[in-house]
Amino acid sequence: MAASPARLQFSEAIDFFKGKLRLPSSGWTDIYQQQHSHAFIVAGAANDALVEDFYNAVRQAQEGGTGYPAFRQRFGEITAKYGWAHNGSPGWRSKVIYDTNITQAYNAGRYKQMMDVVHLRPFWEYVHTSTEHPRLHHLAWNGTILPADSPWWNTHFASNGWGCKCKIISLSRGEAKRRWEAKGNAGPDDPPPIEWEERIVGKNGSNPRTVRVPKGIDPGFAYNPGKAWLEPQTVPPLQGYGAVLKERGASWPTGFTPPAAPVPTSVPKSLLLAPNTPPEAAVKEFLDVFGASMERGAAFTDAAGTTMAITKALFQDGAGELKWLTNPDKASRLEYTYLLAMTLVEPDEIWWNWEKSRAENGRWLLKRRYLRAFELEGSGEYGVVAFEWGRTGWTGSTAFVPDRKSPENRAAYFDRQRIGRLLFKK
């Protein structure tokens, strides 16, 4: 008897889940299909700490073998802690989160195991295991035996829908031959024909779109989770409705109107630090805004509900030196230190932006991008401050442009700073 994935502990499934990015989301369509093999989301959980707690609850249940009951208890504790208003009853929502993540981790782990022995067991069989309420398409695929390298498995590897319990088993040549001969076949089955249909996903969310899926498969499940995990180069960047726009060099999606540019905040020139301000003094000024110091950090929660630590480490490189000391080219930005802090405290907009890391073998890293427009009193100079925060630290940029005084030019300039997906707008 096969072990239940709800209680199963095996390294491949655990490795699959451990490697996922924890990604806040506005809805389940923010990422799609293969992207779920690289990111953990809970639809509608837009707070980093909330997502982190859900991730750890699933992982603890997976690694400890405690199963759904333990996760159900943690789900109630987590939602109460954050006051999270979720769709559906607590029992239904917690079950969907747990079952989907545990089952797909199991399927991805099984795929890796089957690929490791594919030279010994080169045929795979589709097994329909649900009998109470069978899905007719899934039931029709039951017993289908195909070579492991058949393209059919790219779209029909389990799971194939919400709550689907189908599985794929591997067969040796002898086992496969006996099974297809018992059906009166001279060899493996022909792949079941794939009939595609268009479905609308995200109807009630922020990112509705039309997708093509094979009939019988729920939208978002027409992929092989293990293959997407082991072949990450086949997975598009995780970026919601702005997916791969940066890669394509494209602009906003057809039919989407970007938000109007914000009215700039007018600030006196006295808020700018002197150009010769020592770097350590500038850092102290920044930290003081958040109630932190060079010796003591502070927790700061941004306008979107994300909490981050504000410490002097924000301004240090890997060797612990202040960035401006090791990179003199950045020293000119010191005068805008207060504006950088103001942007983080009260941004006009916050964006999620995915960037491919040059230092981490092309790994996609999520950054939060804070934008605010300013105008210097008395000069009419217009500028945009961008503060980007991510796993590898922060980067800030400030540009004041005296020749962009018309509203149209200012709007166009601000629009070019928008990268990724809008999370918050003042």
C-alpha positions as CSV (number, residue, x, y, z in Angstrom):
1,M,0.0,0.0,0.0
2,A,1.3,3.4,-0.9
3,A,2.0,5.8,1.9
4,S,-0.2,8.9,2.2
5,P,1.6,12.0,1.1
6,A,-0.1,13.8,4.0
7,R,2.1,11.9,6.4
8,L,5.0,10.9,4.2
9,Q,8.6,12.0,4.9
10,F,11.1,11.6,2.1
11,S,14.0,13.8,1.2
12,E,13.0,14.7,-2.4
13,A,9.6,16.1,-1.4
14,I,11.2,18.0,1.5
15,D,13.9,19.4,-0.7
16,F,11.3,20.6,-3.2
17,F,9.4,22.5,-0.6
18,K,12.5,23.8,1.2
19,G,13.8,25.5,-2.0
20,K,10.7,27.7,-2.5
21,L,10.7,31.4,-2.3
22,R,8.1,32.8,0.1
23,L,6.1,35.2,-2.0
24,P,3.3,37.6,-0.9
25,S,0.3,37.7,-3.2
26,S,-2.9,39.5,-3.9
27,G,-4.5,36.4,-5.4
28,W,-3.8,32.9,-6.6
29,T,-3.2,34.0,-10.2
30,D,-0.3,36.2,-9.3
31,I,1.9,33.3,-10.2
32,Y,0.8,30.4,-12.5
33,Q,1.5,26.7,-13.1
34,Q,5.3,26.0,-13.2
35,Q,6.0,29.1,-11.1
36,H,4.5,27.3,-8.1
37,S,7.4,24.8,-8.2
38,H,9.7,27.7,-7.2
39,A,7.5,29.9,-5.0
40,F,5.2,29.4,-2.0
41,I,2.1,31.7,-1.9
42,V,-1.2,31.7,0.0
43,A,-3.7,33.5,-2.2
44,G,-4.5,36.9,-0.7
45,A,-1.7,36.8,1.9
46,A,0.2,40.0,1.1
47,N,2.2,40.3,4.3
48,D,5.7,38.8,4.3
49,A,5.5,37.7,7.9
50,L,2.1,36.1,7.4
51,V,3.4,34.1,4.3
52,E,6.5,33.1,6.3
53,D,4.4,31.7,9.1
54,F,2.2,29.7,6.8
55,Y,5.2,28.4,5.0
56,N,6.8,27.3,8.3
57,A,3.6,25.6,9.4
58,V,3.3,23.5,6.2
59,R,7.0,22.7,6.4
60,Q,6.9,21.6,10.0
61,A,3.9,19.4,9.3
62,Q,5.7,17.9,6.3
63,E,9.1,17.3,8.0
64,G,7.6,16.2,11.3
65,G,4.9,14.0,9.7
66,T,2.2,15.5,12.0
67,G,-0.2,15.9,9.1
68,Y,-3.2,18.1,8.5
69,P,-4.5,18.3,12.2
70,A,-1.4,20.0,13.3
71,F,-1.5,22.4,10.4
72,R,-5.2,23.2,11.0
73,Q,-4.4,24.3,14.5
74,R,-1.5,26.5,13.3
75,F,-3.7,28.0,10.6
76,G,-6.2,29.2,13.3
77,E,-3.4,30.6,15.4
78,I,-1.8,32.4,12.4
79,T,-5.0,33.9,11.1
80,A,-5.8,35.2,14.6
81,K,-2.3,36.6,15.1
82,Y,-2.5,38.7,11.9
83,G,-6.3,39.3,11.8
84,W,-6.2,37.8,8.3
85,A,-9.6,37.9,6.6
86,H,-9.6,34.9,4.2
87,N,-12.1,33.6,1.7
88,G,-14.1,30.5,2.7
89,S,-14.4,28.7,6.0
90,P,-11.3,28.1,8.1
91,G,-11.6,24.3,7.7
92,W,-12.0,24.5,3.9
93,R,-9.2,27.1,3.4
94,S,-6.7,25.4,5.6
95,K,-7.4,22.1,3.9
96,V,-6.9,23.5,0.4
97,I,-3.6,25.2,1.4
98,Y,-2.3,22.0,3.1
99,D,-3.4,19.4,0.6
100,T,-2.2,21.3,-2.4
101,N,1.3,22.1,-1.1
102,I,1.8,18.6,0.4
103,T,0.5,16.7,-2.6
104,Q,2.5,18.7,-5.1
105,A,5.6,18.3,-3.1
106,Y,5.0,14.6,-3.0
107,N,4.4,14.5,-6.8
108,A,7.6,16.5,-7.4
109,G,9.6,14.2,-5.2
110,R,8.1,11.1,-6.9
111,Y,9.1,12.6,-10.3
112,K,12.7,12.9,-9.2
113,Q,12.7,9.4,-7.8
114,M,11.2,8.0,-11.0
115,M,13.7,9.9,-13.2
116,D,16.6,8.6,-11.1
117,V,15.6,5.0,-12.1
118,V,14.1,5.7,-15.5
119,H,16.8,3.5,-17.2
120,L,15.4,0.6,-15.2
121,R,11.7,1.6,-15.2
122,P,11.2,3.5,-18.5
123,F,7.3,3.4,-18.6
124,W,4.9,5.3,-16.5
125,E,1.2,4.5,-15.7
126,Y,-1.6,7.0,-14.8
127,V,-3.5,5.7,-11.8
128,H,-6.9,7.2,-10.8
129,T,-7.4,6.8,-7.1
130,S,-10.5,8.7,-6.3
131,T,-13.7,6.6,-6.5
132,E,-16.3,8.5,-4.5
133,H,-16.6,11.4,-6.9
134,P,-14.6,10.5,-10.0
135,R,-13.7,13.1,-12.6
136,L,-14.6,11.5,-15.9
137,H,-11.5,12.6,-17.7
138,H,-9.2,11.4,-15.0
139,L,-11.1,8.1,-14.8
140,A,-10.7,7.8,-18.6
141,W,-6.9,8.2,-18.3
142,N,-6.7,5.5,-15.6
143,G,-4.3,2.7,-16.7
144,T,-2.7,4.7,-19.5
145,I,0.8,3.4,-20.0
146,L,3.3,5.7,-21.9
147,P,7.1,6.0,-22.1
148,A,8.5,8.3,-19.5
149,D,9.6,10.8,-22.1
150,S,6.2,11.1,-23.7
151,P,5.3,14.9,-24.0
152,W,1.8,13.9,-22.6
153,W,3.4,13.9,-19.1
154,N,4.3,17.6,-19.4
155,T,0.7,18.5,-19.0
156,H,-0.9,15.5,-17.4
157,F,1.5,14.5,-14.6
158,A,-0.4,14.5,-11.3
159,S,-2.0,16.4,-9.7
160,N,-4.4,17.6,-12.3
161,G,-6.8,19.7,-10.3
162,W,-7.8,20.9,-6.8
163,G,-8.1,17.9,-4.5
164,C,-7.0,15.5,-7.3
165,K,-5.5,12.3,-5.8
166,C,-4.4,10.7,-9.0
167,K,-0.8,9.4,-9.1
168,I,1.8,8.3,-11.6
169,I,3.7,5.0,-11.0
170,S,6.8,3.7,-12.8
171,L,7.0,0.3,-14.5
172,S,9.8,-1.9,-15.7
173,R,9.7,-3.1,-19.3
174,G,8.4,-6.5,-18.1
175,E,5.7,-5.0,-16.0
176,A,4.6,-2.6,-18.7
177,K,4.5,-5.5,-21.3
178,R,2.4,-7.7,-19.1
179,R,-0.1,-4.9,-18.5
180,W,-0.6,-3.8,-22.1
181,E,-0.8,-7.4,-23.3
182,A,-3.5,-7.9,-20.7
183,K,-5.4,-5.1,-22.4
184,G,-4.9,-6.8,-25.8
185,N,-2.3,-4.2,-26.9
186,A,0.9,-4.9,-28.8
187,G,2.7,-2.1,-27.1
188,P,2.3,1.1,-25.1
189,D,-0.9,3.1,-25.4
190,D,-1.3,6.0,-27.7
191,P,-1.3,9.3,-25.7
192,P,-4.9,10.3,-25.0
193,P,-5.8,13.2,-27.3
194,I,-5.5,16.7,-25.8
195,E,-8.4,19.0,-26.4
196,W,-7.6,22.5,-25.4
197,E,-10.1,25.0,-24.1
198,E,-10.0,28.6,-22.9
199,R,-10.8,29.4,-19.3
200,I,-10.8,32.7,-17.4
201,V,-8.9,32.7,-14.2
202,G,-8.8,35.4,-11.4
203,K,-12.3,36.7,-12.2
204,N,-12.6,38.2,-8.7
205,G,-9.0,39.2,-8.2
206,S,-6.6,41.8,-9.4
207,N,-5.2,39.9,-12.4
208,P,-7.9,38.2,-14.5
209,R,-6.8,36.7,-17.7
210,T,-7.7,34.0,-20.2
211,V,-5.6,30.8,-20.2
212,R,-5.6,27.6,-22.4
213,V,-5.8,24.3,-20.5
214,P,-6.5,20.7,-21.6
215,K,-10.0,19.6,-20.9
216,G,-10.2,17.7,-17.7
217,I,-7.4,19.7,-16.0
218,D,-8.1,22.6,-13.7
219,P,-6.5,25.9,-14.6
220,G,-3.1,26.1,-13.0
221,F,-2.4,22.4,-12.9
222,A,-1.5,21.6,-16.5
223,Y,2.2,21.1,-15.8
224,N,4.6,18.7,-14.3
225,P,5.7,20.0,-10.8
226,G,8.8,17.9,-10.6
227,K,10.0,18.8,-14.1
228,A,9.5,22.5,-13.4
229,W,11.5,22.1,-10.2
230,L,14.4,20.3,-11.8
231,E,14.4,22.4,-15.0
232,P,14.0,25.9,-13.7
233,Q,15.2,27.4,-17.0
234,T,11.8,26.4,-18.5
235,V,9.9,28.5,-15.9
236,P,9.0,32.1,-16.7
237,P,9.9,34.8,-14.1
238,L,7.5,35.2,-11.2
239,Q,6.0,38.6,-11.7
240,G,2.2,38.5,-11.9
241,Y,0.6,40.5,-14.7
242,G,4.0,42.1,-15.6
243,A,5.4,38.6,-16.3
244,V,8.5,38.7,-18.5
245,L,7.9,42.3,-19.6
246,K,11.4,43.2,-18.7
247,E,12.8,40.2,-20.6
248,R,10.7,41.1,-23.6
249,G,11.5,44.8,-23.4
250,A,7.8,45.4,-23.6
251,S,5.7,48.1,-22.1
252,W,2.4,47.8,-20.2
253,P,0.1,45.0,-21.2
254,T,-2.4,45.8,-23.9
255,G,-5.5,47.4,-22.5
256,F,-3.9,48.2,-19.1
257,T,-3.6,51.9,-18.2
258,P,-0.8,52.7,-15.7
259,P,-1.8,54.7,-12.7
260,A,-1.5,58.5,-13.0
261,A,1.7,60.0,-11.7
262,P,1.4,61.2,-8.1
263,V,1.5,64.9,-7.2
264,P,5.1,65.5,-6.0
265,T,5.8,66.4,-2.4
266,S,7.3,69.9,-2.1
267,V,10.3,70.0,0.2
268,P,12.7,72.8,1.1
269,K,16.3,72.5,0.0
270,S,17.2,72.7,3.7
271,L,16.2,69.0,3.9
272,L,19.2,68.1,1.7
273,L,22.4,67.3,3.6
274,A,25.5,69.1,2.7
275,P,27.5,67.4,-0.1
276,N,30.5,66.9,2.2
277,T,28.5,65.3,5.1
278,P,30.5,62.3,6.5
279,P,28.9,59.0,5.6
280,E,28.5,57.9,9.2
281,A,26.7,61.2,10.0
282,A,24.3,60.6,7.1
283,V,23.6,57.1,8.3
284,K,22.9,58.4,11.8
285,E,20.4,60.9,10.3
286,F,18.6,58.1,8.4
287,L,18.4,55.8,11.4
288,D,17.1,58.5,13.6
289,V,14.0,58.9,11.5
290,F,13.0,55.3,12.4
291,G,14.0,55.5,16.1
292,A,17.2,53.4,15.4
293,S,20.8,54.2,16.1
294,M,24.3,52.9,15.1
295,E,24.1,50.6,18.1
296,R,20.4,49.6,18.1
297,G,18.1,48.7,15.3
298,A,14.3,49.2,15.0
299,A,11.4,47.3,13.4
300,F,9.6,49.3,10.8
301,T,6.3,48.3,9.1
302,D,5.7,49.9,5.7
303,A,2.5,51.1,4.1
304,A,1.7,47.7,2.7
305,G,2.1,45.9,6.1
306,T,5.6,44.5,5.5
307,T,7.9,44.6,8.5
308,M,11.7,45.1,8.1
309,A,14.6,45.7,10.3
310,I,16.2,49.1,10.2
311,T,19.8,48.9,11.2
312,K,23.2,50.3,10.1
313,A,23.6,47.0,8.2
314,L,21.5,48.6,5.5
315,F,24.4,50.8,4.6
316,Q,27.2,48.2,5.0
317,D,28.8,46.0,2.4
318,G,29.8,42.3,3.0
319,A,32.9,43.3,4.9
320,G,31.0,45.6,7.3
321,E,32.2,48.8,5.8
322,L,29.8,51.7,4.9
323,K,29.1,51.4,1.2
324,W,30.0,55.0,0.5
325,L,33.5,54.4,1.9
326,T,34.2,51.5,-0.5
327,N,32.3,53.1,-3.4
328,P,33.1,56.8,-3.6
329,D,30.8,57.2,-6.7
330,K,27.8,56.8,-4.4
331,A,28.9,59.5,-2.1
332,S,27.0,62.1,-4.1
333,R,23.7,60.5,-2.9
334,L,24.4,61.3,0.7
335,E,22.6,64.7,0.4
336,Y,19.3,62.9,-0.3
337,T,19.4,60.8,2.8
338,Y,16.3,62.4,4.3
339,L,14.3,62.0,1.1
340,L,15.3,58.3,1.0
341,A,13.9,57.9,4.5
342,M,10.7,59.8,3.6
343,T,10.2,57.5,0.6
344,L,10.3,54.4,2.8
345,V,8.1,56.0,5.5
346,E,5.4,57.3,3.2
347,P,5.8,56.1,-0.4
348,D,3.6,57.2,-3.3
349,E,3.7,53.6,-4.6
350,I,5.2,50.2,-3.7
351,W,6.0,47.7,-6.4
352,W,7.1,44.1,-6.5
353,N,10.0,43.7,-8.9
354,W,11.8,40.5,-9.9
355,E,15.4,40.7,-11.0
356,K,17.8,38.0,-12.2
357,S,20.8,37.9,-10.0
358,R,24.2,37.9,-11.8
359,A,25.9,36.6,-8.6
360,E,23.5,33.7,-7.9
361,N,23.5,31.7,-11.1
362,G,20.6,33.6,-12.6
363,R,18.3,33.1,-9.6
364,W,15.3,35.4,-9.6
365,L,15.2,37.6,-6.6
366,L,12.1,39.5,-5.3
367,K,12.6,43.1,-4.5
368,R,10.2,45.7,-3.1
369,R,10.5,49.0,-4.9
370,Y,9.4,52.2,-3.0
371,L,8.8,55.3,-5.2
372,R,8.1,58.9,-4.2
373,A,8.1,62.1,-6.3
374,F,9.5,65.3,-4.9
375,E,9.8,69.0,-6.0
376,L,12.4,71.3,-4.5
377,E,10.9,74.6,-3.4
378,G,12.2,77.6,-5.1
379,S,13.8,75.8,-8.0
380,G,11.0,73.8,-9.5
381,E,13.4,70.8,-9.8
382,Y,11.4,67.5,-10.1
383,G,12.8,64.3,-8.8
384,V,11.9,60.7,-8.1
385,V,13.4,58.7,-5.2
386,A,13.5,54.9,-5.6
387,F,14.3,52.6,-2.6
388,E,14.6,48.9,-3.5
389,W,14.6,46.3,-0.7
390,G,15.4,42.6,-1.2
391,R,17.1,39.5,0.2
392,T,20.5,40.8,-0.8
393,G,20.1,44.2,0.8
394,W,18.9,47.6,-0.5
395,T,19.7,50.0,-3.2
396,G,18.6,53.6,-3.5
397,S,18.6,56.1,-6.4
398,T,17.6,59.7,-6.6
399,A,17.4,61.9,-9.7
400,F,16.4,65.5,-9.9
401,V,15.8,66.8,-13.4
402,P,15.2,70.6,-13.8
403,D,14.2,70.2,-17.5
404,R,11.2,68.1,-16.8
405,K,8.7,70.7,-15.6
406,S,5.6,69.9,-17.7
407,P,3.1,67.5,-16.2
408,E,3.3,65.2,-19.2
409,N,7.1,65.0,-18.9
410,R,7.0,64.4,-15.2
411,A,4.4,61.7,-15.6
412,A,6.4,59.9,-18.3
413,Y,9.5,60.1,-16.2
414,F,7.8,58.7,-13.1
415,D,6.2,55.9,-15.2
416,R,9.6,54.7,-16.3
417,Q,10.5,54.0,-12.6
418,R,7.6,51.6,-12.3
419,I,8.9,48.1,-12.5
420,G,7.0,44.9,-11.8
421,R,3.6,44.8,-10.1
422,L,1.8,47.5,-8.2
423,L,1.3,46.5,-4.5
424,F,0.4,49.9,-2.9
425,K,-0.7,53.3,-4.1
426,K,-1.1,56.2,-1.7
